[in-house]
Amino acid sequence: MIRRQGKINGLLVAVTLLSFSLLFALNVSAHKIGGGDQAFLEQSSGAQVIPYIYLGAKHMVTGFDHLLYLAGVIFFLFRIRDVAVFVSLFALGHSITLLWGVLAGWHVNPYLVDSIIGLSVVYKAFENLGGFRAYFDSWLDTRVAVFLFGLVHGLGLATKLQDLKISQDGLITNMISFNVGVELGQLVALTFLIMVFGLLRRSNQFQRNTILANTLLMMAGFVLVGYQLTGYLILQG
């Protein structure tokens, strides 16, 4: 009975990450702004603080690429203080490019940006697997990498808004509100992830399944890269 329970607990890590990966593979474009949200953004004018906060939060919690990257970042972080440091660096990075990208009108190809976001998931999973330590004498400090990838993730958020015809009236207030919503959504998602990892780490099988879990994360990242590069090549053709 104990052995059987141990096997069941041992599968929890893999099943949880596999679930994230499958959800991601089926929803690689789910966090794009469309439908009623797009109509609201394009038809409204003036400061709309609460709606933009809501849309920012919704955008983050349905962005599986962002969530998978966060899962990779906190995978081996056991202290809340460490989680706070890394997540703050990530938040700072994507806040800068989200606001700058939209307000400065810096246009970039969304497919290429999202491809790099996919690579960020691959990069973090590879780091978690000890790949850099095994094959390179030195590599980028993890904190610097998290900040830099935060810049890319923020640019990805900006490209979603740049595709829409948003009124310039109240734009600064609305973009700040949207960014606040993104941060609130990230906090909700992070709380959920911390709870899940906390439960999984109570199992003595957690360490035994880290390779499988991070391999699944890497696979999910490659799915996004392939999906976005295919879209880019079709668009260019």
C-alpha positions as CSV (number, residue, x, y, z in Angstrom):
1,M,0.0,0.0,0.0
2,I,2.8,2.4,0.9
3,R,4.7,1.6,-2.3
4,R,1.6,2.1,-4.4
5,Q,0.9,5.5,-2.7
6,G,4.5,6.5,-3.3
7,K,4.1,5.8,-7.0
8,I,0.9,7.8,-7.1
9,N,2.6,10.7,-5.4
10,G,5.5,10.4,-7.7
11,L,3.3,10.9,-10.7
12,L,1.8,14.1,-9.4
13,V,4.7,16.2,-10.5
14,A,4.7,14.8,-14.0
15,V,0.9,15.0,-14.4
16,T,0.7,18.6,-13.2
17,L,3.4,19.8,-15.6
18,L,1.9,17.7,-18.4
19,S,-1.5,19.3,-17.8
20,F,0.1,22.7,-18.1
21,S,1.9,21.6,-21.3
22,L,-1.3,20.2,-22.8
23,L,-3.3,23.3,-21.9
24,F,-0.6,25.4,-23.5
25,A,-0.4,23.3,-26.7
26,L,-4.1,23.6,-27.1
27,N,-4.3,27.3,-26.3
28,V,-1.1,28.8,-27.7
29,S,-3.0,31.8,-28.9
30,A,-5.7,31.8,-26.2
31,H,-4.4,35.0,-24.6
32,K,-4.7,37.1,-27.7
33,I,-7.1,39.9,-27.3
34,G,-10.2,39.4,-29.4
35,G,-14.0,39.1,-29.4
36,G,-15.8,41.4,-27.0
37,D,-12.6,42.5,-25.4
38,Q,-11.2,43.7,-28.7
39,A,-14.5,45.5,-29.5
40,F,-14.4,47.3,-26.1
41,L,-10.8,48.4,-26.5
42,E,-11.3,49.8,-30.0
43,Q,-14.6,51.5,-29.3
44,S,-13.9,53.1,-25.9
45,S,-12.1,56.4,-25.4
46,G,-10.9,58.3,-22.3
47,A,-9.6,56.8,-19.1
48,Q,-11.1,53.4,-18.4
49,V,-9.2,52.3,-15.3
50,I,-11.2,49.3,-14.0
51,P,-11.9,47.7,-17.4
52,Y,-8.2,47.9,-18.4
53,I,-7.1,46.5,-15.0
54,Y,-9.5,43.6,-15.6
55,L,-8.3,43.0,-19.2
56,G,-4.7,43.1,-18.1
57,A,-5.3,40.5,-15.3
58,K,-7.3,38.3,-17.7
59,H,-4.6,38.5,-20.3
60,M,-2.0,37.3,-17.9
61,V,-3.9,34.4,-16.3
62,T,-4.8,33.0,-19.8
63,G,-1.3,33.5,-21.1
64,F,0.0,29.9,-20.8
65,D,3.4,30.8,-22.2
66,H,3.9,33.4,-19.4
67,L,2.7,30.9,-16.8
68,L,4.9,28.1,-18.0
69,Y,7.9,30.4,-17.8
70,L,7.0,31.4,-14.3
71,A,6.6,27.7,-13.4
72,G,10.2,27.2,-14.6
73,V,11.5,30.2,-12.7
74,I,10.1,29.1,-9.4
75,F,10.6,25.4,-9.9
76,F,13.7,25.2,-7.6
77,L,12.9,28.2,-5.5
78,F,12.0,27.1,-2.0
79,R,12.0,30.4,-0.1
80,I,9.3,33.1,-0.6
81,R,12.0,35.7,-0.5
82,D,13.8,34.2,-3.5
83,V,10.5,33.9,-5.4
84,A,9.8,37.6,-4.7
85,V,13.2,38.6,-6.0
86,F,13.0,36.7,-9.3
87,V,9.4,37.5,-9.9
88,S,10.0,41.2,-9.2
89,L,12.8,41.2,-11.9
90,F,10.5,39.5,-14.3
91,A,7.7,42.0,-13.6
92,L,10.1,45.0,-13.9
93,G,11.2,43.7,-17.3
94,H,7.8,43.2,-18.8
95,S,6.4,46.4,-17.3
96,I,9.1,48.5,-19.1
97,T,8.6,47.0,-22.5
98,L,4.8,46.8,-22.2
99,L,4.5,50.5,-21.5
100,W,7.3,51.6,-23.8
101,G,6.2,49.4,-26.7
102,V,2.7,50.8,-26.7
103,L,3.3,54.4,-25.7
104,A,6.3,54.9,-27.9
105,G,4.7,53.0,-30.8
106,W,7.6,50.6,-31.2
107,H,6.3,48.0,-33.6
108,V,7.9,44.5,-33.8
109,N,6.8,41.3,-35.5
110,P,4.5,39.5,-33.0
111,Y,5.4,36.1,-34.3
112,L,9.1,36.6,-33.8
113,V,8.6,38.0,-30.3
114,D,6.4,35.1,-29.3
115,S,9.0,32.7,-30.7
116,I,11.5,34.2,-28.3
117,I,9.0,33.9,-25.5
118,G,8.8,30.2,-26.4
119,L,12.6,30.0,-26.3
120,S,12.5,31.6,-22.8
121,V,10.6,28.5,-21.6
122,V,13.1,26.2,-23.3
123,Y,16.0,28.2,-21.8
124,K,14.7,28.0,-18.2
125,A,13.8,24.3,-18.5
126,F,17.3,23.6,-19.9
127,E,18.8,25.5,-17.0
128,N,16.7,23.6,-14.5
129,L,18.0,20.4,-16.0
130,G,21.5,21.5,-15.4
131,G,22.3,21.8,-19.1
132,F,24.3,25.0,-18.9
133,R,26.3,23.6,-16.0
134,A,27.1,20.4,-17.9
135,Y,28.0,21.9,-21.3
136,F,29.3,25.4,-20.6
137,D,32.0,26.9,-18.4
138,S,29.9,30.0,-17.8
139,W,26.5,31.2,-18.6
140,L,24.2,34.2,-18.0
141,D,23.3,34.9,-14.4
142,T,19.8,33.6,-13.7
143,R,18.6,36.9,-12.4
144,V,19.8,38.8,-15.5
145,A,18.2,36.2,-17.7
146,V,14.9,36.5,-15.9
147,F,15.0,40.3,-16.3
148,L,15.9,40.1,-20.0
149,F,13.2,37.6,-20.8
150,G,10.8,39.8,-18.8
151,L,11.6,42.5,-21.4
152,V,10.6,40.1,-24.2
153,H,7.5,38.9,-22.4
154,G,6.4,42.6,-22.0
155,L,7.0,43.2,-25.6
156,G,4.8,40.3,-26.4
157,L,2.0,41.8,-24.4
158,A,2.6,45.1,-26.2
159,T,2.2,43.5,-29.6
160,K,-1.3,42.3,-28.7
161,L,-2.3,45.9,-27.9
162,Q,-0.5,47.3,-31.0
163,D,-2.7,45.2,-33.2
164,L,-5.8,47.1,-32.0
165,K,-6.9,50.6,-32.9
166,I,-7.0,52.0,-29.4
167,S,-7.9,55.6,-28.8
168,Q,-5.1,58.0,-27.9
169,D,-7.5,59.7,-25.4
170,G,-6.5,58.5,-22.0
171,L,-3.9,56.1,-23.4
172,I,-1.3,56.6,-20.7
173,T,-3.8,56.1,-17.9
174,N,-5.2,53.0,-19.6
175,M,-1.8,51.4,-20.3
176,I,-0.8,51.9,-16.7
177,S,-4.1,50.4,-15.6
178,F,-3.6,47.5,-18.0
179,N,-0.1,46.9,-16.6
180,V,-1.5,47.0,-13.0
181,G,-3.9,44.3,-14.1
182,V,-1.1,42.2,-15.6
183,E,0.7,42.4,-12.3
184,L,-2.4,41.5,-10.3
185,G,-3.0,38.6,-12.7
186,Q,0.5,37.5,-12.3
187,L,0.1,37.6,-8.5
188,V,-2.9,35.3,-8.7
189,A,-1.2,32.9,-11.1
190,L,1.9,32.9,-8.9
191,T,-0.1,32.2,-5.8
192,F,-1.7,29.2,-7.5
193,L,1.7,27.9,-8.7
194,I,3.3,28.3,-5.3
195,M,0.4,26.3,-3.8
196,V,0.8,23.5,-6.4
197,F,4.5,23.3,-6.0
198,G,4.2,23.3,-2.2
199,L,1.9,20.3,-2.4
200,L,4.1,18.5,-4.9
201,R,7.3,19.1,-2.8
202,R,5.8,17.3,0.1
203,S,6.1,14.1,-1.9
204,N,9.4,12.3,-1.6
205,Q,9.1,11.6,-5.4
206,F,9.4,15.3,-6.3
207,Q,13.1,15.2,-7.0
208,R,12.9,12.0,-8.9
209,N,10.5,13.6,-11.4
210,T,12.3,16.9,-12.0
211,I,13.8,15.7,-15.2
212,L,10.5,14.6,-16.6
213,A,8.8,17.8,-15.5
214,N,11.3,20.1,-17.0
215,T,11.5,18.0,-20.2
216,L,7.8,18.6,-20.6
217,L,8.4,22.3,-20.0
218,M,11.0,22.3,-22.7
219,M,8.7,20.5,-25.1
220,A,5.9,23.0,-24.5
221,G,8.4,25.8,-25.3
222,F,9.4,24.2,-28.5
223,V,5.7,23.8,-29.4
224,L,5.3,27.6,-29.1
225,V,8.5,28.3,-31.1
226,G,7.3,26.0,-33.9
227,Y,3.8,27.4,-33.9
228,Q,5.0,31.1,-34.1
229,L,7.7,30.5,-36.6
230,T,5.2,28.7,-38.8
231,G,2.9,31.7,-38.6
232,Y,5.7,34.0,-39.5
233,L,6.8,32.0,-42.5
234,I,3.2,31.8,-43.8
235,L,2.8,35.5,-43.3
236,Q,6.0,36.2,-45.2
237,G,5.0,33.8,-48.0
